[in-house]
Amino acid sequence: MIEVKDLYKKFGKNEVLQGIDLSIKDGGIFSILGPNGSGKTTLIKCILGMVLPDGGVISINGESLKNNFKYRNEIDYLPQIANFPGNLKVSELIAMIKDLRAAKTTKDEELIEMFKLQPFLNKKLANLSGGTKQKVNLVLAFMFDSPLVILDEPTNGLDPISHLRLKNLINSEKEKGKTILITSHILSFVEEVSDEIVFLLEGKIYFKGSISELKTKTGQPDFEHAIASILSDSYA
């Protein structure tokens, strides 16, 4: 599905990505982890075409992303912060995004029911709580049924029930054969949903594999201590 070869990105003197090589197979849930400044968001934005790398190649399904924008129609993306126009109603925003994507079929009604957003459809986005905005964000991210889904901190602001519904939604999308990339600081969530993790440190891949493989590599009994072990070694 996704092939990244020798990817570099520099902002000023700060080398954010330093020769990333990464292969993500078609189908499954992959979590990209790492401390702040490790390059997670930059890597995702390079895949989305929102950041242009200084070197390297990214391809999806064998096609290079360079000078190619049509591939984005096959990606659904949930940004970490939902910056919506505050003067729009929820229903107006959903309708606008549907028009922009010109999709023949959408799942917005199903998702609105799932996250219990009916009482908020005629409310302006500026008047919504952070958690409700995140639910709207999730509706927009999942309603087009694309084969690749990228979720940046998807649990932000969610109540426990919505958190559980999101987890079930992600697993049901996986069962359809989709590829799902996630970044999250909630290790329990990552452990529950991920098939594999990719751990970035200082712009390089420190580890790629299953959580059980990471525990074996670090000699730690659980996921939390395995991550702590990596960070302790890196800051020693």
KAVEN-V433648 format. One record per residue. N is the residue number from 0. PHI is phi in whole degrees, 0 to 359 (* if undefined). Layout:
# KAVEN-V433648
n={N/N}
phi={PHI/PHI}
This chain:
# KAVEN-V433648
n={0/1/2/3/4/5/6/7/8/9/10/11/12/13/14/15/16/17/18/19/20/21/22/23/24/25/26/27/28/29/30/31/32/33/34/35/36/37/38/39/40/41/42/43/44/45/46/47/48/49/50/51/52/53/54/55/56/57/58/59/60/61/62/63/64/65/66/67/68/69/70/71/72/73/74/75/76/77/78/79/80/81/82/83/84/85/86/87/88/89/90/91/92/93/94/95/96/97/98/99/100/101/102/103/104/105/106/107/108/109/110/111/112/113/114/115/116/117/118/119/120/121/122/123/124/125/126/127/128/129/130/131/132/133/134/135/136/137/138/139/140/141/142/143/144/145/146/147/148/149/150/151/152/153/154/155/156/157/158/159/160/161/162/163/164/165/166/167/168/169/170/171/172/173/174/175/176/177/178/179/180/181/182/183/184/185/186/187/188/189/190/191/192/193/194/195/196/197/198/199/200/201/202/203/204/205/206/207/208/209/210/211/212/213/214/215/216/217/218/219/220/221/222/223/224/225/226/227/228/229/230/231/232/233/234/235}
phi={*/238/235/240/231/53/275/236/210/231/245/65/268/271/276/278/239/235/76/290/240/210/236/241/287/281/94/124/246/237/256/258/241/154/293/304/86/279/109/301/293/297/299/298/291/293/297/280/81/275/230/268/291/276/195/103/227/240/227/236/54/83/250/296/279/296/57/224/247/294/300/296/294/259/235/252/228/247/288/296/243/272/266/262/297/295/277/274/279/303/297/291/296/299/297/296/294/298/295/294/277/53/280/285/230/223/247/298/296/298/287/299/293/300/261/53/262/307/293/253/299/259/263/286/298/296/264/269/288/298/294/291/300/293/295/298/304/292/301/295/286/253/279/260/60/277/287/239/237/242/239/260/52/290/272/307/77/279/285/303/292/294/300/295/296/296/300/295/296/299/293/291/291/300/296/277/93/282/258/235/256/229/246/199/264/270/295/296/294/301/295/287/252/277/276/218/237/239/253/260/223/51/80/231/278/275/205/219/160/280/294/296/293/294/297/295/297/271/71/252/281/215/297/300/289/295/295/300/297/299/292/296/295/286/258/292}
